[in-house]
Amino acid sequence: MVNKPERLHDLDWMRFIGVIAVFIFHVSHYFDFEYWYVKNLLISESISYFGFFFLIWAIPLLFIISGISSNIILGFQKPGRFLKSRRVALI
């Protein structure tokens, strides 16, 4: 096993921006053409385009960020311990 690497601040920022983008995406549903639980009377076409763009790119990007993080962790931690830590995080 390799020593624990230094913290990658750019990866932290990508994760932070991804979470903020998910929040903005869900808030924007109030103004787009798609079905949502609560809608505004004024609907915006540009916000609908933003939502479409987000669905195409953001979710795969979040999976890529997660995969990179998991790969870094597996570089200095055994797979069994990694899986155990993921299971404990879910409980």
PDB file with one MODEL, atoms N, CA, C and O in Angstrom:
MODEL        1
ATOM      1  N   MET A   1       0.834  -1.185   0.000  1.00  0.00           N
ATOM      2  CA  MET A   1       0.000   0.000   0.000  1.00  0.00           C
ATOM      3  C   MET A   1       0.881   1.252   0.000  1.00  0.00           C
ATOM      4  O   MET A   1       1.989   1.254   0.537  1.00  0.00           O
ATOM      5  N   VAL A   2       0.372   2.285  -0.600  1.00  0.00           N
ATOM      6  CA  VAL A   2       1.087   3.542  -0.730  1.00  0.00           C
ATOM      7  C   VAL A   2       0.664   4.457   0.411  1.00  0.00           C
ATOM      8  O   VAL A   2      -0.450   4.344   0.922  1.00  0.00           O
ATOM      9  N   ASN A   3       1.549   5.359   0.810  1.00  0.00           N
ATOM     10  CA  ASN A   3       1.186   6.337   1.832  1.00  0.00           C
ATOM     11  C   ASN A   3       0.005   7.171   1.370  1.00  0.00           C
ATOM     12  O   ASN A   3      -0.224   7.341   0.173  1.00  0.00           O
ATOM     13  N   LYS A   4      -0.737   7.686   2.332  1.00  0.00           N
ATOM     14  CA  LYS A   4      -1.907   8.501   2.040  1.00  0.00           C
ATOM     15  C   LYS A   4      -1.487   9.740   1.239  1.00  0.00           C
ATOM     16  O   LYS A   4      -0.597  10.478   1.662  1.00  0.00           O
ATOM     17  N   PRO A   5      -2.123   9.970   0.084  1.00  0.00           N
ATOM     18  CA  PRO A   5      -1.728  11.123  -0.741  1.00  0.00           C
ATOM     19  C   PRO A   5      -2.217  12.438  -0.142  1.00  0.00           C
ATOM     20  O   PRO A   5      -3.081  12.470   0.734  1.00  0.00           O
ATOM     21  N   GLU A   6      -1.632  13.513  -0.647  1.00  0.00           N
ATOM     22  CA  GLU A   6      -2.082  14.830  -0.219  1.00  0.00           C
ATOM     23  C   GLU A   6      -3.498  15.075  -0.717  1.00  0.00           C
ATOM     24  O   GLU A   6      -3.937  14.474  -1.698  1.00  0.00           O
ATOM     25  N   ARG A   7      -4.200  15.952  -0.037  1.00  0.00           N
ATOM     26  CA  ARG A   7      -5.574  16.266  -0.406  1.00  0.00           C
ATOM     27  C   ARG A   7      -5.585  16.972  -1.760  1.00  0.00           C
ATOM     28  O   ARG A   7      -4.780  17.871  -2.006  1.00  0.00           O
ATOM     29  N   LEU A   8      -6.498  16.562  -2.633  1.00  0.00           N
ATOM     30  CA  LEU A   8      -6.637  17.175  -3.951  1.00  0.00           C
ATOM     31  C   LEU A   8      -7.756  18.215  -3.884  1.00  0.00           C
ATOM     32  O   LEU A   8      -8.941  17.887  -3.939  1.00  0.00           O
ATOM     33  N   HIS A   9      -7.347  19.461  -3.764  1.00  0.00           N
ATOM     34  CA  HIS A   9      -8.331  20.523  -3.591  1.00  0.00           C
ATOM     35  C   HIS A   9      -9.175  20.736  -4.846  1.00  0.00           C
ATOM     36  O   HIS A   9     -10.335  21.137  -4.751  1.00  0.00           O
ATOM     37  N   ASP A  10      -8.603  20.472  -6.016  1.00  0.00           N
ATOM     38  CA  ASP A  10      -9.398  20.621  -7.231  1.00  0.00           C
ATOM     39  C   ASP A  10     -10.528  19.595  -7.274  1.00  0.00           C
ATOM     40  O   ASP A  10     -11.618  19.900  -7.756  1.00  0.00           O
ATOM     41  N   LEU A  11     -10.282  18.391  -6.780  1.00  0.00           N
ATOM     42  CA  LEU A  11     -11.339  17.384  -6.705  1.00  0.00           C
ATOM     43  C   LEU A  11     -12.405  17.787  -5.683  1.00  0.00           C
ATOM     44  O   LEU A  11     -13.596  17.567  -5.902  1.00  0.00           O
ATOM     45  N   ASP A  12     -11.971  18.376  -4.567  1.00  0.00           N
ATOM     46  CA  ASP A  12     -12.932  18.883  -3.581  1.00  0.00           C
ATOM     47  C   ASP A  12     -13.814  19.969  -4.187  1.00  0.00           C
ATOM     48  O   ASP A  12     -15.021  19.997  -3.946  1.00  0.00           O
ATOM     49  N   TRP A  13     -13.220  20.858  -4.969  1.00  0.00           N
ATOM     50  CA  TRP A  13     -13.986  21.925  -5.604  1.00  0.00           C
ATOM     51  C   TRP A  13     -14.954  21.376  -6.643  1.00  0.00           C
ATOM     52  O   TRP A  13     -16.080  21.858  -6.766  1.00  0.00           O
ATOM     53  N   MET A  14     -14.515  20.368  -7.392  1.00  0.00           N
ATOM     54  CA  MET A  14     -15.429  19.760  -8.374  1.00  0.00           C
ATOM     55  C   MET A  14     -16.615  19.116  -7.660  1.00  0.00           C
ATOM     56  O   MET A  14     -17.751  19.217  -8.124  1.00  0.00           O
ATOM     57  N   ARG A  15     -16.355  18.465  -6.553  1.00  0.00           N
ATOM     58  CA  ARG A  15     -17.433  17.852  -5.772  1.00  0.00           C
ATOM     59  C   ARG A  15     -18.375  18.925  -5.221  1.00  0.00           C
ATOM     60  O   ARG A  15     -19.594  18.762  -5.272  1.00  0.00           O
ATOM     61  N   PHE A  16     -17.822  20.014  -4.699  1.00  0.00           N
ATOM     62  CA  PHE A  16     -18.626  21.109  -4.164  1.00  0.00           C
ATOM     63  C   PHE A  16     -19.494  21.735  -5.254  1.00  0.00           C
ATOM     64  O   PHE A  16     -20.688  21.956  -5.052  1.00  0.00           O
ATOM     65  N   ILE A  17     -18.895  22.018  -6.404  1.00  0.00           N
ATOM     66  CA  ILE A  17     -19.644  22.617  -7.514  1.00  0.00           C
ATOM     67  C   ILE A  17     -20.731  21.662  -7.993  1.00  0.00           C
ATOM     68  O   ILE A  17     -21.823  22.100  -8.354  1.00  0.00           O
ATOM     69  N   GLY A  18     -20.444  20.362  -8.000  1.00  0.00           N
ATOM     70  CA  GLY A  18     -21.444  19.379  -8.398  1.00  0.00           C
ATOM     71  C   GLY A  18     -22.648  19.368  -7.468  1.00  0.00           C
ATOM     72  O   GLY A  18     -23.786  19.288  -7.931  1.00  0.00           O
ATOM     73  N   VAL A  19     -22.412  19.445  -6.171  1.00  0.00           N
ATOM     74  CA  VAL A  19     -23.514  19.456  -5.203  1.00  0.00           C
ATOM     75  C   VAL A  19     -24.333  20.740  -5.335  1.00  0.00           C
ATOM     76  O   VAL A  19     -25.562  20.698  -5.275  1.00  0.00           O
ATOM     77  N   ILE A  20     -23.674  21.862  -5.511  1.00  0.00           N
ATOM     78  CA  ILE A  20     -24.392  23.131  -5.707  1.00  0.00           C
ATOM     79  C   ILE A  20     -25.206  23.083  -6.996  1.00  0.00           C
ATOM     80  O   ILE A  20     -26.338  23.566  -7.027  1.00  0.00           O
ATOM     81  N   ALA A  21     -24.647  22.510  -8.056  1.00  0.00           N
ATOM     82  CA  ALA A  21     -25.371  22.396  -9.328  1.00  0.00           C
ATOM     83  C   ALA A  21     -26.609  21.520  -9.184  1.00  0.00           C
ATOM     84  O   ALA A  21     -27.649  21.822  -9.769  1.00  0.00           O
ATOM     85  N   VAL A  22     -26.513  20.439  -8.412  1.00  0.00           N
ATOM     86  CA  VAL A  22     -27.685  19.585  -8.178  1.00  0.00           C
ATOM     87  C   VAL A  22     -28.759  20.373  -7.441  1.00  0.00           C
ATOM     88  O   VAL A  22     -29.942  20.258  -7.762  1.00  0.00           O
ATOM     89  N   PHE A  23     -28.361  21.167  -6.460  1.00  0.00           N
ATOM     90  CA  PHE A  23     -29.321  22.001  -5.731  1.00  0.00           C
ATOM     91  C   PHE A  23     -30.004  22.997  -6.669  1.00  0.00           C
ATOM     92  O   PHE A  23     -31.228  23.128  -6.647  1.00  0.00           O
ATOM     93  N   ILE A  24     -29.224  23.695  -7.490  1.00  0.00           N
ATOM     94  CA  ILE A  24     -29.789  24.675  -8.428  1.00  0.00           C
ATOM     95  C   ILE A  24     -30.706  23.982  -9.438  1.00  0.00           C
ATOM     96  O   ILE A  24     -31.755  24.514  -9.800  1.00  0.00           O
ATOM     97  N   PHE A  25     -30.304  22.797  -9.887  1.00  0.00           N
ATOM     98  CA  PHE A  25     -31.134  22.045 -10.825  1.00  0.00           C
ATOM     99  C   PHE A  25     -32.508  21.739 -10.223  1.00  0.00           C
ATOM    100  O   PHE A  25     -33.531  21.920 -10.885  1.00  0.00           O
ATOM    101  N   HIS A  26     -32.531  21.283  -8.994  1.00  0.00           N
ATOM    102  CA  HIS A  26     -33.813  20.948  -8.386  1.00  0.00           C
ATOM    103  C   HIS A  26     -34.655  22.192  -8.104  1.00  0.00           C
ATOM    104  O   HIS A  26     -35.881  22.144  -8.201  1.00  0.00           O
ATOM    105  N   VAL A  27     -34.015  23.286  -7.761  1.00  0.00           N
ATOM    106  CA  VAL A  27     -34.754  24.536  -7.567  1.00  0.00           C
ATOM    107  C   VAL A  27     -35.311  25.041  -8.900  1.00  0.00           C
ATOM    108  O   VAL A  27     -36.399  25.615  -8.938  1.00  0.00           O
ATOM    109  N   SER A  28     -34.574  24.831  -9.985  1.00  0.00           N
ATOM    110  CA  SER A  28     -35.016  25.325 -11.294  1.00  0.00           C
ATOM    111  C   SER A  28     -36.241  24.586 -11.823  1.00  0.00           C
ATOM    112  O   SER A  28     -36.918  25.089 -12.719  1.00  0.00           O
ATOM    113  N   HIS A  29     -36.536  23.415 -11.293  1.00  0.00           N
ATOM    114  CA  HIS A  29     -37.734  22.691 -11.728  1.00  0.00           C
ATOM    115  C   HIS A  29     -39.012  23.491 -11.476  1.00  0.00           C
ATOM    116  O   HIS A  29     -40.037  23.251 -12.113  1.00  0.00           O
ATOM    117  N   TYR A  30     -38.946  24.416 -10.568  1.00  0.00           N
ATOM    118  CA  TYR A  30     -40.100  25.272 -10.274  1.00  0.00           C
ATOM    119  C   TYR A  30     -40.463  26.130 -11.487  1.00  0.00           C
ATOM    120  O   TYR A  30     -41.606  26.573 -11.604  1.00  0.00           O
ATOM    121  N   PHE A  31     -39.509  26.371 -12.390  1.00  0.00           N
ATOM    122  CA  PHE A  31     -39.717  27.283 -13.516  1.00  0.00           C
ATOM    123  C   PHE A  31     -39.612  26.635 -14.887  1.00  0.00           C
ATOM    124  O   PHE A  31     -39.722  27.350 -15.883  1.00  0.00           O
ATOM    125  N   ASP A  32     -39.407  25.322 -15.003  1.00  0.00           N
ATOM    126  CA  ASP A  32     -39.227  24.730 -16.325  1.00  0.00           C
ATOM    127  C   ASP A  32     -40.503  24.031 -16.802  1.00  0.00           C
ATOM    128  O   ASP A  32     -41.525  24.032 -16.116  1.00  0.00           O
ATOM    129  N   PHE A  33     -40.415  23.427 -18.012  1.00  0.00           N
ATOM    130  CA  PHE A  33     -41.578  22.796 -18.621  1.00  0.00           C
ATOM    131  C   PHE A  33     -41.827  21.375 -18.120  1.00  0.00           C
ATOM    132  O   PHE A  33     -42.919  20.840 -18.309  1.00  0.00           O
ATOM    133  N   GLU A  34     -40.851  20.769 -17.499  1.00  0.00           N
ATOM    134  CA  GLU A  34     -40.981  19.387 -17.040  1.00  0.00           C
ATOM    135  C   GLU A  34     -41.938  19.295 -15.858  1.00  0.00           C
ATOM    136  O   GLU A  34     -42.241  20.289 -15.199  1.00  0.00           O
ATOM    137  N   TYR A  35     -42.407  18.066 -15.608  1.00  0.00           N
ATOM    138  CA  TYR A  35     -43.282  17.846 -14.466  1.00  0.00           C
ATOM    139  C   TYR A  35     -42.504  18.037 -13.177  1.00  0.00           C
ATOM    140  O   TYR A  35     -41.368  17.577 -13.061  1.00  0.00           O
ATOM    141  N   TRP A  36     -43.103  18.708 -12.215  1.00  0.00           N
ATOM    142  CA  TRP A  36     -42.556  18.851 -10.881  1.00  0.00           C
ATOM    143  C   TRP A  36     -43.727  19.027  -9.932  1.00  0.00           C
ATOM    144  O   TRP A  36     -44.834  19.336 -10.373  1.00  0.00           O
ATOM    145  N   TYR A  37     -43.514  18.842  -8.671  1.00  0.00           N
ATOM    146  CA  TYR A  37     -44.598  18.838  -7.692  1.00  0.00           C
ATOM    147  C   TYR A  37     -45.263  20.204  -7.546  1.00  0.00           C
ATOM    148  O   TYR A  37     -46.479  20.291  -7.373  1.00  0.00           O
ATOM    149  N   VAL A  38     -44.475  21.256  -7.614  1.00  0.00           N
ATOM    150  CA  VAL A  38     -44.989  22.615  -7.497  1.00  0.00           C
ATOM    151  C   VAL A  38     -44.462  23.392  -8.691  1.00  0.00           C
ATOM    152  O   VAL A  38     -43.282  23.282  -9.025  1.00  0.00           O
ATOM    153  N   LYS A  39     -45.317  24.179  -9.343  1.00  0.00           N
ATOM    154  CA  LYS A  39     -44.892  24.938 -10.526  1.00  0.00           C
ATOM    155  C   LYS A  39     -45.242  26.406 -10.356  1.00  0.00           C
ATOM    156  O   LYS A  39     -46.200  26.757  -9.668  1.00  0.00           O
ATOM    157  N   ASN A  40     -44.457  27.246 -10.988  1.00  0.00           N
ATOM    158  CA  ASN A  40     -44.728  28.670 -11.061  1.00  0.00           C
ATOM    159  C   ASN A  40     -45.638  28.926 -12.258  1.00  0.00           C
ATOM    160  O   ASN A  40     -45.651  28.135 -13.201  1.00  0.00           O
ATOM    161  N   LEU A  41     -46.386  30.006 -12.234  1.00  0.00           N
ATOM    162  CA  LEU A  41     -47.242  30.332 -13.369  1.00  0.00           C
ATOM    163  C   LEU A  41     -46.415  30.764 -14.578  1.00  0.00           C
ATOM    164  O   LEU A  41     -46.809  30.515 -15.717  1.00  0.00           O
ATOM    165  N   LEU A  42     -45.281  31.404 -14.343  1.00  0.00           N
ATOM    166  CA  LEU A  42     -44.401  31.817 -15.431  1.00  0.00           C
ATOM    167  C   LEU A  42     -43.342  30.740 -15.639  1.00  0.00           C
ATOM    168  O   LEU A  42     -42.583  30.419 -14.724  1.00  0.00           O
ATOM    169  N   ILE A  43     -43.299  30.187 -16.843  1.00  0.00           N
ATOM    170  CA  ILE A  43     -42.359  29.123 -17.177  1.00  0.00           C
ATOM    171  C   ILE A  43     -41.266  29.705 -18.072  1.00  0.00           C
ATOM    172  O   ILE A  43     -41.559  30.493 -18.972  1.00  0.00           O
ATOM    173  N   SER A  44     -40.021  29.328 -17.836  1.00  0.00           N
ATOM    174  CA  SER A  44     -38.891  29.856 -18.585  1.00  0.00           C
ATOM    175  C   SER A  44     -38.323  28.802 -19.529  1.00  0.00           C
ATOM    176  O   SER A  44     -37.997  27.689 -19.117  1.00  0.00           O
ATOM    177  N   GLU A  45     -38.212  29.169 -20.795  1.00  0.00           N
ATOM    178  CA  GLU A  45     -37.630  28.258 -21.773  1.00  0.00           C
ATOM    179  C   GLU A  45     -36.131  28.077 -21.546  1.00  0.00           C
ATOM    180  O   GLU A  45     -35.605  26.978 -21.724  1.00  0.00           O
ATOM    181  N   SER A  46     -35.444  29.150 -21.155  1.00  0.00           N
ATOM    182  CA  SER A  46     -33.996  29.057 -20.933  1.00  0.00           C
ATOM    183  C   SER A  46     -33.678  28.160 -19.738  1.00  0.00           C
ATOM    184  O   SER A  46     -32.678  27.443 -19.759  1.00  0.00           O
ATOM    185  N   ILE A  47     -34.496  28.188 -18.715  1.00  0.00           N
ATOM    186  CA  ILE A  47     -34.281  27.299 -17.570  1.00  0.00           C
ATOM    187  C   ILE A  47     -34.539  25.857 -17.980  1.00  0.00           C
ATOM    188  O   ILE A  47     -33.871  24.949 -17.486  1.00  0.00           O
ATOM    189  N   SER A  48     -35.486  25.632 -18.865  1.00  0.00           N
ATOM    190  CA  SER A  48     -35.719  24.276 -19.365  1.00  0.00           C
ATOM    191  C   SER A  48     -34.506  23.769 -20.135  1.00  0.00           C
ATOM    192  O   SER A  48     -34.158  22.594 -20.023  1.00  0.00           O
ATOM    193  N   TYR A  49     -33.856  24.629 -20.914  1.00  0.00           N
ATOM    194  CA  TYR A  49     -32.640  24.241 -21.621  1.00  0.00           C
ATOM    195  C   TYR A  49     -31.507  23.928 -20.641  1.00  0.00           C
ATOM    196  O   TYR A  49     -30.741  22.986 -20.843  1.00  0.00           O
ATOM    197  N   PHE A  50     -31.411  24.725 -19.585  1.00  0.00           N
ATOM    198  CA  PHE A  50     -30.412  24.468 -18.545  1.00  0.00           C
ATOM    199  C   PHE A  50     -30.633  23.079 -17.935  1.00  0.00           C
ATOM    200  O   PHE A  50     -29.682  22.320 -17.749  1.00  0.00           O
ATOM    201  N   GLY A  51     -31.875  22.757 -17.629  1.00  0.00           N
ATOM    202  CA  GLY A  51     -32.184  21.448 -17.053  1.00  0.00           C
ATOM    203  C   GLY A  51     -31.825  20.313 -17.986  1.00  0.00           C
ATOM    204  O   GLY A  51     -31.304  19.286 -17.550  1.00  0.00           O
ATOM    205  N   PHE A  52     -32.100  20.490 -19.275  1.00  0.00           N
ATOM    206  CA  PHE A  52     -31.753  19.460 -20.251  1.00  0.00           C
ATOM    207  C   PHE A  52     -30.240  19.279 -20.328  1.00  0.00           C
ATOM    208  O   PHE A  52     -29.749  18.150 -20.349  1.00  0.00           O
ATOM    209  N   PHE A  53     -29.506  20.379 -20.370  1.00  0.00           N
ATOM    210  CA  PHE A  53     -28.044  20.327 -20.393  1.00  0.00           C
ATOM    211  C   PHE A  53     -27.507  19.651 -19.139  1.00  0.00           C
ATOM    212  O   PHE A  53     -26.579  18.845 -19.205  1.00  0.00           O
ATOM    213  N   PHE A  54     -28.095  19.983 -18.005  1.00  0.00           N
ATOM    214  CA  PHE A  54     -27.652  19.413 -16.742  1.00  0.00           C
ATOM    215  C   PHE A  54     -27.830  17.898 -16.728  1.00  0.00           C
ATOM    216  O   PHE A  54     -26.941  17.167 -16.292  1.00  0.00           O
ATOM    217  N   LEU A  55     -28.977  17.433 -17.206  1.00  0.00           N
ATOM    218  CA  LEU A  55     -29.232  15.994 -17.203  1.00  0.00           C
ATOM    219  C   LEU A  55     -28.242  15.239 -18.083  1.00  0.00           C
ATOM    220  O   LEU A  55     -27.878  14.104 -17.777  1.00  0.00           O
ATOM    221  N   ILE A  56     -27.810  15.858 -19.162  1.00  0.00           N
ATOM    222  CA  ILE A  56     -26.878  15.193 -20.072  1.00  0.00           C
ATOM    223  C   ILE A  56     -25.471  15.109 -19.480  1.00  0.00           C
ATOM    224  O   ILE A  56     -24.808  14.083 -19.629  1.00  0.00           O
ATOM    225  N   TRP A  57     -25.007  16.154 -18.819  1.00  0.00           N
ATOM    226  CA  TRP A  57     -23.604  16.230 -18.415  1.00  0.00           C
ATOM    227  C   TRP A  57     -23.342  16.058 -16.929  1.00  0.00           C
ATOM    228  O   TRP A  57     -22.318  15.481 -16.563  1.00  0.00           O
ATOM    229  N   ALA A  58     -24.205  16.523 -16.074  1.00  0.00           N
ATOM    230  CA  ALA A  58     -23.871  16.597 -14.655  1.00  0.00           C
ATOM    231  C   ALA A  58     -23.872  15.242 -13.966  1.00  0.00           C
ATOM    232  O   ALA A  58     -22.962  14.954 -13.188  1.00  0.00           O
ATOM    233  N   ILE A  59     -24.846  14.419 -14.222  1.00  0.00           N
ATOM    234  CA  ILE A  59     -24.912  13.135 -13.537  1.00  0.00           C
ATOM    235  C   ILE A  59     -23.708  12.251 -13.911  1.00  0.00           C
ATOM    236  O   ILE A  59     -23.085  11.678 -13.017  1.00  0.00           O
ATOM    237  N   PRO A  60     -23.361  12.122 -15.209  1.00  0.00           N
ATOM    238  CA  PRO A  60     -22.134  11.368 -15.512  1.00  0.00           C
ATOM    239  C   PRO A  60     -20.886  11.991 -14.886  1.00  0.00           C
ATOM    240  O   PRO A  60     -19.976  11.274 -14.471  1.00  0.00           O
ATOM    241  N   LEU A  61     -20.841  13.316 -14.818  1.00  0.00           N
ATOM    242  CA  LEU A  61     -19.695  13.978 -14.203  1.00  0.00           C
ATOM    243  C   LEU A  61     -19.600  13.635 -12.718  1.00  0.00           C
ATOM    244  O   LEU A  61     -18.500  13.437 -12.203  1.00  0.00           O
ATOM    245  N   LEU A  62     -20.727  13.563 -12.029  1.00  0.00           N
ATOM    246  CA  LEU A  62     -20.709  13.183 -10.620  1.00  0.00           C
ATOM    247  C   LEU A  62     -20.233  11.742 -10.442  1.00  0.00           C
ATOM    248  O   LEU A  62     -19.526  11.440  -9.480  1.00  0.00           O
ATOM    249  N   PHE A  63     -20.613  10.851 -11.360  1.00  0.00           N
ATOM    250  CA  PHE A  63     -20.119   9.477 -11.299  1.00  0.00           C
ATOM    251  C   PHE A  63     -18.611   9.423 -11.552  1.00  0.00           C
ATOM    252  O   PHE A  63     -17.910   8.626 -10.929  1.00  0.00           O
ATOM    253  N   ILE A  64     -18.113  10.254 -12.450  1.00  0.00           N
ATOM    254  CA  ILE A  64     -16.673  10.303 -12.719  1.00  0.00           C
ATOM    255  C   ILE A  64     -15.925  10.793 -11.487  1.00  0.00           C
ATOM    256  O   ILE A  64     -14.895  10.224 -11.123  1.00  0.00           O
ATOM    257  N   ILE A  65     -16.424  11.835 -10.844  1.00  0.00           N
ATOM    258  CA  ILE A  65     -15.789  12.354  -9.628  1.00  0.00           C
ATOM    259  C   ILE A  65     -15.781  11.286  -8.540  1.00  0.00           C
ATOM    260  O   ILE A  65     -14.783  11.116  -7.840  1.00  0.00           O
ATOM    261  N   SER A  66     -16.887  10.570  -8.398  1.00  0.00           N
ATOM    262  CA  SER A  66     -16.960   9.496  -7.408  1.00  0.00           C
ATOM    263  C   SER A  66     -15.971   8.383  -7.724  1.00  0.00           C
ATOM    264  O   SER A  66     -15.321   7.855  -6.821  1.00  0.00           O
ATOM    265  N   GLY A  67     -15.852   8.024  -8.995  1.00  0.00           N
ATOM    266  CA  GLY A  67     -14.904   6.987  -9.391  1.00  0.00           C
ATOM    267  C   GLY A  67     -13.460   7.396  -9.141  1.00  0.00           C
ATOM    268  O   GLY A  67     -12.650   6.583  -8.695  1.00  0.00           O
ATOM    269  N   ILE A  68     -13.137   8.651  -9.425  1.00  0.00           N
ATOM    270  CA  ILE A  68     -11.782   9.145  -9.161  1.00  0.00           C
ATOM    271  C   ILE A  68     -11.487   9.090  -7.672  1.00  0.00           C
ATOM    272  O   ILE A  68     -10.405   8.663  -7.268  1.00  0.00           O
ATOM    273  N   SER A  69     -12.443   9.520  -6.851  1.00  0.00           N
ATOM    274  CA  SER A  69     -12.252   9.487  -5.398  1.00  0.00           C
ATOM    275  C   SER A  69     -12.062   8.059  -4.899  1.00  0.00           C
ATOM    276  O   SER A  69     -11.188   7.796  -4.073  1.00  0.00           O
ATOM    277  N   SER A  70     -12.877   7.140  -5.401  1.00  0.00           N
ATOM    278  CA  SER A  70     -12.755   5.741  -4.990  1.00  0.00           C
ATOM    279  C   SER A  70     -11.412   5.157  -5.420  1.00  0.00           C
ATOM    280  O   SER A  70     -10.792   4.405  -4.668  1.00  0.00           O
ATOM    281  N   ASN A  71     -10.969   5.495  -6.607  1.00  0.00           N
ATOM    282  CA  ASN A  71      -9.676   5.011  -7.095  1.00  0.00           C
ATOM    283  C   ASN A  71      -8.535   5.523  -6.226  1.00  0.00           C
ATOM    284  O   ASN A  71      -7.598   4.777  -5.942  1.00  0.00           O
ATOM    285  N   ILE A  72      -8.595   6.764  -5.805  1.00  0.00           N
ATOM    286  CA  ILE A  72      -7.555   7.331  -4.940  1.00  0.00           C
ATOM    287  C   ILE A  72      -7.546   6.613  -3.600  1.00  0.00           C
ATOM    288  O   ILE A  72      -6.482   6.268  -3.087  1.00  0.00           O
ATOM    289  N   ILE A  73      -8.733   6.385  -3.027  1.00  0.00           N
ATOM    290  CA  ILE A  73      -8.817   5.703  -1.738  1.00  0.00           C
ATOM    291  C   ILE A  73      -8.288   4.283  -1.854  1.00  0.00           C
ATOM    292  O   ILE A  73      -7.566   3.820  -0.970  1.00  0.00           O
ATOM    293  N   LEU A  74      -8.637   3.578  -2.935  1.00  0.00           N
ATOM    294  CA  LEU A  74      -8.180   2.205  -3.117  1.00  0.00           C
ATOM    295  C   LEU A  74      -6.675   2.123  -3.339  1.00  0.00           C
ATOM    296  O   LEU A  74      -6.096   1.043  -3.227  1.00  0.00           O
ATOM    297  N   GLY A  75      -6.036   3.238  -3.649  1.00  0.00           N
ATOM    298  CA  GLY A  75      -4.592   3.260  -3.814  1.00  0.00           C
ATOM    299  C   GLY A  75      -3.830   3.101  -2.511  1.00  0.00           C
ATOM    300  O   GLY A  75      -2.679   2.664  -2.517  1.00  0.00           O
ATOM    301  N   PHE A  76      -4.460   3.452  -1.383  1.00  0.00           N
ATOM    302  CA  PHE A  76      -3.767   3.319  -0.103  1.00  0.00           C
ATOM    303  C   PHE A  76      -4.573   2.533   0.932  1.00  0.00           C
ATOM    304  O   PHE A  76      -4.194   2.482   2.102  1.00  0.00           O
ATOM    305  N   GLN A  77      -5.679   1.921   0.511  1.00  0.00           N
ATOM    306  CA  GLN A  77      -6.512   1.155   1.434  1.00  0.00           C
ATOM    307  C   GLN A  77      -6.887  -0.167   0.779  1.00  0.00           C
ATOM    308  O   GLN A  77      -7.110  -0.211  -0.431  1.00  0.00           O
ATOM    309  N   LYS A  78      -6.959  -1.228   1.543  1.00  0.00           N
ATOM    310  CA  LYS A  78      -7.335  -2.525   1.005  1.00  0.00           C
ATOM    311  C   LYS A  78      -8.806  -2.520   0.603  1.00  0.00           C
ATOM    312  O   LYS A  78      -9.615  -1.851   1.246  1.00  0.00           O
ATOM    313  N   PRO A  79      -9.170  -3.259  -0.457  1.00  0.00           N
ATOM    314  CA  PRO A  79     -10.559  -3.263  -0.929  1.00  0.00           C
ATOM    315  C   PRO A  79     -11.570  -3.696   0.133  1.00  0.00           C
ATOM    316  O   PRO A  79     -12.669  -3.144   0.194  1.00  0.00           O
ATOM    317  N   GLY A  80     -11.217  -4.674   0.969  1.00  0.00           N
ATOM    318  CA  GLY A  80     -12.140  -5.111   2.020  1.00  0.00           C
ATOM    319  C   GLY A  80     -12.436  -4.010   3.013  1.00  0.00           C
ATOM    320  O   GLY A  80     -13.582  -3.817   3.419  1.00  0.00           O
ATOM    321  N   ARG A  81     -11.399  -3.287   3.404  1.00  0.00           N
ATOM    322  CA  ARG A  81     -11.585  -2.180   4.342  1.00  0.00           C
ATOM    323  C   ARG A  81     -12.393  -1.043   3.700  1.00  0.00           C
ATOM    324  O   ARG A  81     -13.220  -0.403   4.350  1.00  0.00           O
ATOM    325  N   PHE A  82     -12.134  -0.813   2.425  1.00  0.00           N
ATOM    326  CA  PHE A  82     -12.888   0.217   1.700  1.00  0.00           C
ATOM    327  C   PHE A  82     -14.373  -0.123   1.675  1.00  0.00           C
ATOM    328  O   PHE A  82     -15.213   0.729   1.967  1.00  0.00           O
ATOM    329  N   LEU A  83     -14.701  -1.375   1.326  1.00  0.00           N
ATOM    330  CA  LEU A  83     -16.106  -1.782   1.290  1.00  0.00           C
ATOM    331  C   LEU A  83     -16.751  -1.718   2.671  1.00  0.00           C
ATOM    332  O   LEU A  83     -17.914  -1.337   2.799  1.00  0.00           O
ATOM    333  N   LYS A  84     -15.997  -2.090   3.700  1.00  0.00           N
ATOM    334  CA  LYS A  84     -16.529  -2.009   5.053  1.00  0.00           C
ATOM    335  C   LYS A  84     -16.825  -0.560   5.443  1.00  0.00           C
ATOM    336  O   LYS A  84     -17.847  -0.284   6.071  1.00  0.00           O
ATOM    337  N   SER A  85     -15.934   0.367   5.073  1.00  0.00           N
ATOM    338  CA  SER A  85     -16.163   1.781   5.399  1.00  0.00           C
ATOM    339  C   SER A  85     -17.372   2.327   4.651  1.00  0.00           C
ATOM    340  O   SER A  85     -18.090   3.177   5.178  1.00  0.00           O
ATOM    341  N   ARG A  86     -17.608   1.845   3.418  1.00  0.00           N
ATOM    342  CA  ARG A  86     -18.791   2.283   2.664  1.00  0.00           C
ATOM    343  C   ARG A  86     -20.056   1.738   3.307  1.00  0.00           C
ATOM    344  O   ARG A  86     -21.070   2.434   3.362  1.00  0.00           O
ATOM    345  N   ARG A  87     -20.011   0.495   3.796  1.00  0.00           N
ATOM    346  CA  ARG A  87     -21.183  -0.108   4.422  1.00  0.00           C
ATOM    347  C   ARG A  87     -21.510   0.615   5.730  1.00  0.00           C
ATOM    348  O   ARG A  87     -22.680   0.851   6.032  1.00  0.00           O
ATOM    349  N   VAL A  88     -20.494   0.962   6.497  1.00  0.00           N
ATOM    350  CA  VAL A  88     -20.707   1.666   7.757  1.00  0.00           C
ATOM    351  C   VAL A  88     -21.281   3.048   7.475  1.00  0.00           C
ATOM    352  O   VAL A  88     -22.110   3.536   8.244  1.00  0.00           O
ATOM    353  N   ALA A  89     -20.859   3.688   6.389  1.00  0.00           N
ATOM    354  CA  ALA A  89     -21.366   5.016   6.049  1.00  0.00           C
ATOM    355  C   ALA A  89     -22.838   4.982   5.691  1.00  0.00           C
ATOM    356  O   ALA A  89     -23.527   5.990   5.846  1.00  0.00           O
ATOM    357  N   LEU A  90     -23.341   3.852   5.214  1.00  0.00           N
ATOM    358  CA  LEU A  90     -24.748   3.747   4.839  1.00  0.00           C
ATOM    359  C   LEU A  90     -25.670   3.502   6.021  1.00  0.00           C
ATOM    360  O   LEU A  90     -26.866   3.785   5.948  1.00  0.00           O
ATOM    361  N   ILE A  91     -25.126   2.982   7.103  1.00  0.00           N
ATOM    362  CA  ILE A  91     -25.963   2.646   8.279  1.00  0.00           C
ATOM    363  C   ILE A  91     -26.292   3.860   9.079  1.00  0.00           C
ATOM    364  O   ILE A  91     -26.983   3.763  10.094  1.00  0.00           O
TER     365      ILE A  91
ENDMDL
END
